[in-house]
Amino acid sequence: VQLVESGGGLVQPGGALRLSCAASGFTFSRYTMSWHRQAPGKERELVTTITSAGGITNYIDSVKGRFTISRDNAKNTVYLQMNSLKPEDTAKYYCNARSFTDSYWGQGTQVTVSS
């Protein structure tokens, strides 16, 4: 099982990034996918989720209207489009795959929002 995040980097406030998480080794289309983040000195927090078929998404209040989660089950990939980035979005971002019995994590990708 592998989840490989990519797309992180350094961006100025107000900028945008698109994160990707490529999955392999399990039946991607059967899993709820989510993005989490962890800032230095803080606990990891759930940012957004998307159901297996992509029909339902949820976001924490602080990213609503700025972040969009999506998935392509044909490509076994989940995305996080992040717009209007703020310094407080700085964190390491992780994707997670979850079913009733399993939970898998990627290694994370760093997002730094700074001028």
N, CA, C and O atoms as a GROMACS GRO file, in nm:
protein
  460
    1VAL      N    1   0.085  -0.119   0.000
    1VAL     CA    2   0.000   0.000   0.000
    1VAL      C    3   0.088   0.124   0.000
    1VAL      O    4   0.183   0.134   0.078
    2GLN      N    5   0.056   0.216  -0.088
    2GLN     CA    6   0.130   0.343  -0.091
    2GLN      C    7   0.037   0.459  -0.117
    2GLN      O    8  -0.054   0.452  -0.199
    3LEU      N    9   0.062   0.568  -0.044
    3LEU     CA   10   0.001   0.697  -0.072
    3LEU      C   11   0.116   0.796  -0.085
    3LEU      O   12   0.195   0.813   0.008
    4VAL      N   13   0.125   0.860  -0.200
    4VAL     CA   14   0.237   0.951  -0.225
    4VAL      C   15   0.184   1.089  -0.256
    4VAL      O   16   0.122   1.112  -0.360
    5GLU      N   17   0.209   1.181  -0.164
    5GLU     CA   18   0.165   1.319  -0.183
    5GLU      C   19   0.269   1.398  -0.261
    5GLU      O   20   0.389   1.370  -0.253
    6SER      N   21   0.222   1.496  -0.337
    6SER     CA   22   0.311   1.585  -0.411
    6SER      C   23   0.241   1.718  -0.431
    6SER      O   24   0.120   1.730  -0.409
    7GLY      N   25   0.318   1.819  -0.472
    7GLY     CA   26   0.260   1.948  -0.504
    7GLY      C   27   0.281   2.056  -0.401
    7GLY      O   28   0.244   2.172  -0.424
    8GLY      N   29   0.340   2.022  -0.289
    8GLY     CA   30   0.366   2.123  -0.188
    8GLY      C   31   0.478   2.216  -0.230
    8GLY      O   32   0.544   2.196  -0.332
    9GLY      N   33   0.498   2.320  -0.148
    9GLY     CA   34   0.604   2.414  -0.178
    9GLY      C   35   0.586   2.544  -0.103
    9GLY      O   36   0.505   2.555  -0.011
   10LEU      N   37   0.663   2.643  -0.145
   10LEU     CA   38   0.656   2.776  -0.086
   10LEU      C   39   0.572   2.867  -0.175
   10LEU      O   40   0.595   2.874  -0.296
   11VAL      N   41   0.476   2.935  -0.116
   11VAL     CA   42   0.388   3.022  -0.194
   11VAL      C   43   0.361   3.148  -0.112
   11VAL      O   44   0.360   3.143   0.011
   12GLN      N   45   0.339   3.258  -0.180
   12GLN     CA   46   0.308   3.383  -0.112
   12GLN      C   47   0.163   3.385  -0.067
   12GLN      O   48   0.079   3.316  -0.125
   13PRO      N   49   0.132   3.462   0.036
   13PRO     CA   50  -0.008   3.476   0.077
   13PRO      C   51  -0.094   3.520  -0.041
   13PRO      O   52  -0.055   3.606  -0.120
   14GLY      N   53  -0.210   3.459  -0.049
   14GLY     CA   54  -0.300   3.484  -0.161
   14GLY      C   55  -0.277   3.393  -0.280
   14GLY      O   56  -0.356   3.393  -0.374
   15GLY      N   57  -0.170   3.317  -0.276
   15GLY     CA   58  -0.139   3.226  -0.386
   15GLY      C   59  -0.216   3.096  -0.380
   15GLY      O   60  -0.304   3.078  -0.296
   16ALA      N   61  -0.181   3.007  -0.472
   16ALA     CA   62  -0.253   2.880  -0.483
   16ALA      C   63  -0.156   2.765  -0.503
   16ALA      O   64  -0.047   2.781  -0.559
   17LEU      N   65  -0.197   2.649  -0.457
   17LEU     CA   66  -0.125   2.524  -0.481
   17LEU      C   67  -0.226   2.414  -0.504
   17LEU      O   68  -0.339   2.420  -0.457
   18ARG      N   69  -0.182   2.313  -0.578
   18ARG     CA   70  -0.265   2.194  -0.596
   18ARG      C   71  -0.185   2.073  -0.550
   18ARG      O   72  -0.081   2.039  -0.606
   19LEU      N   73  -0.236   2.010  -0.446
   19LEU     CA   74  -0.172   1.889  -0.396
   19LEU      C   75  -0.235   1.766  -0.463
   19LEU      O   76  -0.353   1.765  -0.496
   20SER      N   77  -0.153   1.665  -0.482
   20SER     CA   78  -0.200   1.537  -0.535
   20SER      C   79  -0.158   1.426  -0.440
   20SER      O   80  -0.056   1.435  -0.372
   21CYS      N   81  -0.237   1.322  -0.438
   21CYS     CA   82  -0.204   1.203  -0.359
   21CYS      C   83  -0.233   1.083  -0.447
   21CYS      O   84  -0.349   1.052  -0.475
   22ALA      N   85  -0.128   1.015  -0.489
   22ALA     CA   86  -0.141   0.898  -0.575
   22ALA      C   87  -0.143   0.772  -0.490
   22ALA      O   88  -0.054   0.752  -0.407
   23ALA      N   89  -0.242   0.689  -0.511
   23ALA     CA   90  -0.261   0.569  -0.430
   23ALA      C   91  -0.231   0.443  -0.509
   23ALA      O   92  -0.252   0.438  -0.631
   24SER      N   93  -0.183   0.342  -0.440
   24SER     CA   94  -0.160   0.213  -0.503
   24SER      C   95  -0.164   0.105  -0.396
   24SER      O   96  -0.140   0.131  -0.278
   25GLY      N   97  -0.194  -0.016  -0.439
   25GLY     CA   98  -0.190  -0.130  -0.348
   25GLY      C   99  -0.321  -0.163  -0.279
   25GLY      O  100  -0.327  -0.256  -0.200
   26PHE      N  101  -0.426  -0.088  -0.309
   26PHE     CA  102  -0.558  -0.117  -0.254
   26PHE      C  103  -0.662  -0.064  -0.351
   26PHE      O  104  -0.630   0.006  -0.447
   27THR      N  105  -0.788  -0.100  -0.326
   27THR     CA  106  -0.897  -0.061  -0.416
   27THR      C  107  -0.940   0.082  -0.383
   27THR      O  108  -1.029   0.104  -0.301
   28PHE      N  109  -0.876   0.174  -0.446
   28PHE     CA  110  -0.892   0.316  -0.416
   28PHE      C  111  -1.039   0.360  -0.416
   28PHE      O  112  -1.081   0.435  -0.329
   29SER      N  113  -1.114   0.313  -0.512
   29SER     CA  114  -1.252   0.361  -0.530
   29SER      C  115  -1.344   0.322  -0.415
   29SER      O  116  -1.456   0.371  -0.407
   30ARG      N  117  -1.298   0.235  -0.326
   30ARG     CA  118  -1.381   0.191  -0.215
   30ARG      C  119  -1.351   0.269  -0.086
   30ARG      O  120  -1.415   0.246   0.017
   31TYR      N  121  -1.257   0.359  -0.092
   31TYR     CA  122  -1.212   0.428   0.028
   31TYR      C  123  -1.254   0.573   0.032
   31TYR      O  124  -1.250   0.643  -0.070
   32THR      N  125  -1.293   0.618   0.150
   32THR     CA  126  -1.307   0.760   0.176
   32THR      C  127  -1.167   0.820   0.186
   32THR      O  128  -1.080   0.766   0.255
   33MET      N  129  -1.148   0.931   0.117
   33MET     CA  130  -1.017   0.997   0.119
   33MET      C  131  -1.026   1.129   0.193
   33MET      O  132  -1.130   1.196   0.192
   34SER      N  133  -0.918   1.165   0.257
   34SER     CA  134  -0.917   1.291   0.330
   34SER      C  135  -0.777   1.353   0.326
   34SER      O  136  -0.677   1.286   0.302
   35TRP      N  137  -0.776   1.481   0.352
   35TRP     CA  138  -0.650   1.554   0.369
   35TRP      C  139  -0.646   1.604   0.514
   35TRP      O  140  -0.746   1.652   0.568
   36HIS      N  141  -0.531   1.591   0.572
   36HIS     CA  142  -0.506   1.639   0.707
   36HIS      C  143  -0.381   1.727   0.703
   36HIS      O  144  -0.304   1.723   0.607
   37ARG      N  145  -0.363   1.807   0.806
   37ARG     CA  146  -0.243   1.887   0.812
   37ARG      C  147  -0.193   1.899   0.956
   37ARG      O  148  -0.268   1.888   1.053
   38GLN      N  149  -0.064   1.920   0.966
   38GLN     CA  150  -0.003   1.936   1.097
   38GLN      C  151   0.100   2.047   1.092
   38GLN      O  152   0.200   2.039   1.020
   39ALA      N  153   0.074   2.150   1.170
   39ALA     CA  154   0.167   2.262   1.181
   39ALA      C  155   0.264   2.235   1.296
   39ALA      O  156   0.233   2.157   1.386
   40PRO      N  157   0.380   2.296   1.294
   40PRO     CA  158   0.478   2.274   1.401
   40PRO      C  159   0.418   2.306   1.538
   40PRO      O  160   0.360   2.412   1.557
   41GLY      N  161   0.433   2.213   1.630
   41GLY     CA  162   0.384   2.233   1.765
   41GLY      C  163   0.235   2.213   1.783
   41GLY      O  164   0.182   2.236   1.892
   42LYS      N  165   0.168   2.170   1.678
   42LYS     CA  166   0.023   2.151   1.686
   42LYS      C  167  -0.013   2.007   1.651
   42LYS      O  168   0.066   1.934   1.591
   43GLU      N  169  -0.133   1.969   1.690
   43GLU     CA  170  -0.181   1.836   1.657
   43GLU      C  171  -0.225   1.831   1.510
   43GLU      O  172  -0.262   1.932   1.451
   44ARG      N  173  -0.221   1.712   1.456
   44ARG     CA  174  -0.271   1.693   1.320
   44ARG      C  175  -0.421   1.716   1.319
   44ARG      O  176  -0.493   1.669   1.407
   45GLU      N  177  -0.468   1.788   1.218
   45GLU     CA  178  -0.611   1.816   1.208
   45GLU      C  179  -0.665   1.773   1.072
   45GLU      O  180  -0.597   1.782   0.969
   46LEU      N  181  -0.790   1.728   1.075
   46LEU     CA  182  -0.860   1.694   0.953
   46LEU      C  183  -0.899   1.822   0.880
   46LEU      O  184  -0.953   1.914   0.941
   47VAL      N  185  -0.870   1.828   0.752
   47VAL     CA  186  -0.902   1.947   0.672
   47VAL      C  187  -1.026   1.924   0.586
   47VAL      O  188  -1.117   2.007   0.584
   48THR      N  189  -1.030   1.810   0.516
   48THR     CA  190  -1.140   1.786   0.424
   48THR      C  191  -1.149   1.638   0.391
   48THR      O  192  -1.049   1.566   0.392
   49THR      N  193  -1.270   1.593   0.361
   49THR     CA  194  -1.292   1.454   0.322
   49THR      C  195  -1.377   1.447   0.196
   49THR      O  196  -1.449   1.541   0.162
   50ILE      N  197  -1.366   1.334   0.127
   50ILE     CA  198  -1.450   1.307   0.011
   50ILE      C  199  -1.485   1.160   0.013
   50ILE      O  200  -1.399   1.075   0.035
   51THR      N  201  -1.611   1.130  -0.010
   51THR     CA  202  -1.657   0.991  -0.007
   51THR      C  203  -1.604   0.913  -0.127
   51THR      O  204  -1.549   0.970  -0.221
   52SER      N  205  -1.622   0.783  -0.122
   52SER     CA  206  -1.560   0.694  -0.220
   52SER      C  207  -1.600   0.727  -0.364
   52SER      O  208  -1.517   0.722  -0.454
   53ALA      N  209  -1.727   0.760  -0.384
   53ALA     CA  210  -1.772   0.795  -0.519
   53ALA      C  211  -1.759   0.944  -0.548
   53ALA      O  212  -1.788   0.989  -0.658
   54GLY      N  213  -1.716   1.018  -0.449
   54GLY     CA  214  -1.695   1.161  -0.469
   54GLY      C  215  -1.818   1.246  -0.453
   54GLY      O  216  -1.815   1.366  -0.482
   55GLY      N  217  -1.927   1.186  -0.406
   55GLY     CA  218  -2.051   1.261  -0.402
   55GLY      C  219  -2.065   1.356  -0.285
   55GLY      O  220  -2.142   1.452  -0.292
   56ILE      N  221  -1.991   1.332  -0.177
   56ILE     CA  222  -2.005   1.414  -0.057
   56ILE      C  223  -1.866   1.461  -0.013
   56ILE      O  224  -1.772   1.382  -0.002
   57THR      N  225  -1.857   1.589   0.012
   57THR     CA  226  -1.733   1.647   0.063
   57THR      C  227  -1.763   1.726   0.190
   57THR      O  228  -1.873   1.777   0.209
   58ASN      N  229  -1.664   1.736   0.274
   58ASN     CA  230  -1.674   1.816   0.396
   58ASN      C  231  -1.545   1.892   0.417
   58ASN      O  232  -1.437   1.846   0.379
   59TYR      N  233  -1.556   2.010   0.477
   59TYR     CA  234  -1.441   2.096   0.501
   59TYR      C  235  -1.448   2.156   0.641
   59TYR      O  236  -1.557   2.179   0.695
   60ILE      N  237  -1.333   2.181   0.698
   60ILE     CA  238  -1.333   2.259   0.822
   60ILE      C  239  -1.362   2.404   0.786
   60ILE      O  240  -1.338   2.448   0.673
   61ASP      N  241  -1.414   2.478   0.881
   61ASP     CA  242  -1.461   2.614   0.853
   61ASP      C  243  -1.350   2.704   0.798
   61ASP      O  244  -1.375   2.788   0.712
   62SER      N  245  -1.231   2.686   0.848
   62SER     CA  246  -1.123   2.778   0.811
   62SER      C  247  -1.079   2.768   0.665
   62SER      O  248  -1.009   2.857   0.615
   63VAL      N  249  -1.119   2.661   0.596
   63VAL     CA  250  -1.079   2.647   0.455
   63VAL      C  251  -1.198   2.651   0.359
   63VAL      O  252  -1.179   2.647   0.237
   64LYS      N  253  -1.318   2.658   0.412
   64LYS     CA  254  -1.437   2.660   0.326
   64LYS      C  255  -1.431   2.779   0.231
   64LYS      O  256  -1.401   2.892   0.270
   65GLY      N  257  -1.460   2.752   0.105
   65GLY     CA  258  -1.457   2.856   0.004
   65GLY      C  259  -1.320   2.880  -0.055
   65GLY      O  260  -1.307   2.952  -0.155
   66ARG      N  261  -1.216   2.820   0.005
   66ARG     CA  262  -1.080   2.839  -0.047
   66ARG      C  263  -1.020   2.707  -0.097
   66ARG      O  264  -0.945   2.706  -0.195
   67PHE      N  265  -1.051   2.598  -0.031
   67PHE     CA  266  -0.996   2.466  -0.067
   67PHE      C  267  -1.104   2.382  -0.133
   67PHE      O  268  -1.222   2.392  -0.100
   68THR      N  269  -1.062   2.298  -0.228
   68THR     CA  270  -1.153   2.205  -0.293
   68THR      C  271  -1.086   2.069  -0.304
   68THR      O  272  -0.978   2.056  -0.360
   69ILE      N  273  -1.153   1.968  -0.251
   69ILE     CA  274  -1.105   1.831  -0.264
   69ILE      C  275  -1.177   1.766  -0.381
   69ILE      O  276  -1.296   1.790  -0.404
   70SER      N  277  -1.104   1.683  -0.455
   70SER     CA  278  -1.164   1.608  -0.565
   70SER      C  279  -1.086   1.477  -0.581
   70SER      O  280  -0.977   1.461  -0.526
   71ARG      N  281  -1.143   1.386  -0.656
   71ARG     CA  282  -1.076   1.259  -0.677
   71ARG      C  283  -1.104   1.210  -0.817
   71ARG      O  284  -1.206   1.242  -0.878
   72ASP      N  285  -1.009   1.131  -0.868
   72ASP     CA  286  -1.023   1.066  -0.997
   72ASP      C  287  -1.000   0.917  -0.971
   72ASP      O  288  -0.886   0.872  -0.959
   73ASN      N  289  -1.107   0.842  -0.963
   73ASN     CA  290  -1.096   0.700  -0.930
   73ASN      C  291  -1.028   0.621  -1.043
   73ASN      O  292  -0.972   0.514  -1.019
   74ALA      N  293  -1.034   0.672  -1.164
   74ALA     CA  294  -0.965   0.605  -1.274
   74ALA      C  295  -0.814   0.619  -1.262
   74ALA      O  296  -0.739   0.534  -1.311
   75LYS      N  297  -0.770   0.726  -1.197
   75LYS     CA  298  -0.626   0.751  -1.180
   75LYS      C  299  -0.577   0.720  -1.040
   75LYS      O  300  -0.459   0.737  -1.009
   76ASN      N  301  -0.669   0.674  -0.954
   76ASN     CA  302  -0.633   0.643  -0.815
   76ASN      C  303  -0.565   0.762  -0.747
   76ASN      O  304  -0.464   0.747  -0.678
   77THR      N  305  -0.622   0.879  -0.767
   77THR     CA  306  -0.561   1.001  -0.717
   77THR      C  307  -0.666   1.092  -0.654
   77THR      O  308  -0.777   1.106  -0.704
   78VAL      N  309  -0.627   1.154  -0.544
   78VAL     CA  310  -0.709   1.256  -0.481
   78VAL      C  311  -0.631   1.386  -0.485
   78VAL      O  312  -0.508   1.388  -0.474
   79TYR      N  313  -0.704   1.495  -0.500
   79TYR     CA  314  -0.642   1.626  -0.516
   79TYR      C  315  -0.692   1.722  -0.408
   79TYR      O  316  -0.800   1.704  -0.351
   80LEU      N  317  -0.612   1.823  -0.382
   80LEU     CA  318  -0.656   1.932  -0.296
   80LEU      C  319  -0.612   2.063  -0.363
   80LEU      O  320  -0.494   2.097  -0.367
   81GLN      N  321  -0.712   2.134  -0.415
   81GLN     CA  322  -0.685   2.266  -0.473
   81GLN      C  323  -0.697   2.368  -0.361
   81GLN      O  324  -0.801   2.379  -0.297
   82MET      N  325  -0.590   2.442  -0.339
   82MET     CA  326  -0.586   2.539  -0.231
   82MET      C  327  -0.566   2.677  -0.291
   82MET      O  328  -0.462   2.705  -0.352
   83ASN      N  329  -0.665   2.763  -0.274
   83ASN     CA  330  -0.660   2.900  -0.324
   83ASN      C  331  -0.658   2.998  -0.208
   83ASN      O  332  -0.687   2.962  -0.094
   84SER      N  333  -0.623   3.122  -0.238
   84SER     CA  334  -0.621   3.228  -0.136
   84SER      C  335  -0.550   3.182  -0.010
   84SER      O  336  -0.600   3.198   0.101
   85LEU      N  337  -0.433   3.127  -0.028
   85LEU     CA  338  -0.361   3.071   0.086
   85LEU      C  339  -0.318   3.178   0.185
   85LEU      O  340  -0.286   3.291   0.149
   86LYS      N  341  -0.320   3.138   0.312
   86LYS     CA  342  -0.286   3.227   0.422
   86LYS      C  343  -0.166   3.169   0.498
   86LYS      O  344  -0.142   3.048   0.492
   87PRO      N  345  -0.093   3.253   0.569
   87PRO     CA  346   0.019   3.200   0.648
   87PRO      C  347  -0.023   3.090   0.745
   87PRO      O  348   0.055   2.999   0.773
   88GLU      N  349  -0.144   3.099   0.796
   88GLU     CA  350  -0.190   2.996   0.890
   88GLU      C  351  -0.220   2.862   0.824
   88GLU      O  352  -0.248   2.765   0.894
   89ASP      N  353  -0.214   2.856   0.692
   89ASP     CA  354  -0.228   2.729   0.622
   89ASP      C  355  -0.095   2.653   0.617
   89ASP      O  356  -0.090   2.539   0.572
   90THR      N  357   0.011   2.717   0.662
   90THR     CA  358   0.141   2.652   0.662
   90THR      C  359   0.140   2.528   0.750
   90THR      O  360   0.106   2.535   0.868
   91ALA      N  361   0.176   2.416   0.691
   91ALA     CA  362   0.173   2.288   0.762
   91ALA      C  363   0.224   2.179   0.668
   91ALA      O  364   0.246   2.203   0.549
   92LYS      N  365   0.242   2.062   0.723
   92LYS     CA  366   0.266   1.945   0.640
   92LYS      C  367   0.130   1.881   0.615
   92LYS      O  368   0.053   1.856   0.708
   93TYR      N  369   0.102   1.854   0.489
   93TYR     CA  370  -0.027   1.802   0.450
   93TYR      C  371  -0.015   1.653   0.418
   93TYR      O  372   0.074   1.610   0.345
   94TYR      N  373  -0.108   1.578   0.474
   94TYR     CA  374  -0.109   1.433   0.458
   94TYR      C  375  -0.241   1.388   0.398
   94TYR      O  376  -0.346   1.444   0.428
   95CYS      N  377  -0.235   1.287   0.314
   95CYS     CA  378  -0.360   1.226   0.269
   95CYS      C  379  -0.381   1.095   0.345
   95CYS      O  380  -0.287   1.029   0.390
   96ASN      N  381  -0.507   1.061   0.357
   96ASN     CA  382  -0.546   0.941   0.430
   96ASN      C  383  -0.653   0.868   0.350
   96ASN      O  384  -0.742   0.929   0.291
   97ALA      N  385  -0.642   0.737   0.351
   97ALA     CA  386  -0.743   0.650   0.290
   97ALA      C  387  -0.806   0.568   0.400
   97ALA      O  388  -0.736   0.507   0.481
   98ARG      N  389  -0.938   0.567   0.404
   98ARG     CA  390  -1.005   0.500   0.516
   98ARG      C  391  -1.122   0.416   0.467
   98ARG      O  392  -1.201   0.459   0.382
   99SER      N  393  -1.130   0.295   0.523
   99SER     CA  394  -1.248   0.211   0.503
   99SER      C  395  -1.297   0.170   0.640
   99SER      O  396  -1.251   0.224   0.741
  100PHE      N  397  -1.391   0.077   0.646
  100PHE     CA  398  -1.440   0.030   0.776
  100PHE      C  399  -1.331  -0.043   0.854
  100PHE      O  400  -1.335  -0.049   0.977
  101THR      N  401  -1.235  -0.098   0.782
  101THR     CA  402  -1.135  -0.182   0.849
  101THR      C  403  -0.992  -0.132   0.838
  101THR      O  404  -0.906  -0.176   0.914
  102ASP      N  405  -0.966  -0.041   0.746
  102ASP     CA  406  -0.827  -0.002   0.721
  102ASP      C  407  -0.812   0.150   0.721
  102ASP      O  408  -0.908   0.224   0.695
  103SER      N  409  -0.691   0.194   0.750
  103SER     CA  410  -0.657   0.335   0.740
  103SER      C  411  -0.511   0.345   0.698
  103SER      O  412  -0.422   0.288   0.761
  104TYR      N  413  -0.488   0.420   0.589
  104TYR     CA  414  -0.352   0.432   0.536
  104TYR      C  415  -0.315   0.580   0.529
  104TYR      O  416  -0.399   0.667   0.503
  105TRP      N  417  -0.187   0.607   0.552
  105TRP     CA  418  -0.136   0.744   0.549
  105TRP      C  419  -0.020   0.757   0.452
  105TRP      O  420   0.057   0.664   0.432
  106GLY      N  421  -0.011   0.874   0.392
  106GLY     CA  422   0.107   0.908   0.314
  106GLY      C  423   0.212   0.971   0.403
  106GLY      O  424   0.191   0.988   0.524
  107GLN      N  425   0.324   1.007   0.343
  107GLN     CA  426   0.436   1.066   0.416
  107GLN      C  427   0.424   1.217   0.430
  107GLN      O  428   0.496   1.278   0.509
  108GLY      N  429   0.336   1.277   0.354
  108GLY     CA  430   0.312   1.420   0.367
  108GLY      C  431   0.392   1.504   0.269
  108GLY      O  432   0.495   1.463   0.216
  109THR      N  433   0.340   1.624   0.246
  109THR     CA  434   0.408   1.723   0.163
  109THR      C  435   0.397   1.859   0.232
  109THR      O  436   0.291   1.896   0.282
  110GLN      N  437   0.508   1.931   0.235
  110GLN     CA  438   0.512   2.056   0.310
  110GLN      C  439   0.455   2.171   0.229
  110GLN      O  440   0.488   2.189   0.112
  111VAL      N  441   0.368   2.248   0.292
  111VAL     CA  442   0.315   2.371   0.234
  111VAL      C  443   0.356   2.486   0.325
  111VAL      O  444   0.326   2.486   0.444
  112THR      N  445   0.424   2.584   0.267
  112THR     CA  446   0.466   2.701   0.342
  112THR      C  447   0.413   2.825   0.273
  112THR      O  448   0.440   2.850   0.156
  113VAL      N  449   0.336   2.904   0.348
  113VAL     CA  450   0.278   3.026   0.295
  113VAL      C  451   0.348   3.144   0.364
  113VAL      O  452   0.330   3.168   0.483
  114SER      N  453   0.428   3.215   0.287
  114SER     CA  454   0.508   3.322   0.345
  114SER      C  455   0.550   3.420   0.237
  114SER      O  456   0.571   3.383   0.121
  115SER      N  457   0.562   3.546   0.276
  115SER     CA  458   0.610   3.648   0.183
  115SER      C  459   0.761   3.665   0.198
  115SER      O  460   0.822   3.746   0.128
   0.00000   0.00000   0.00000
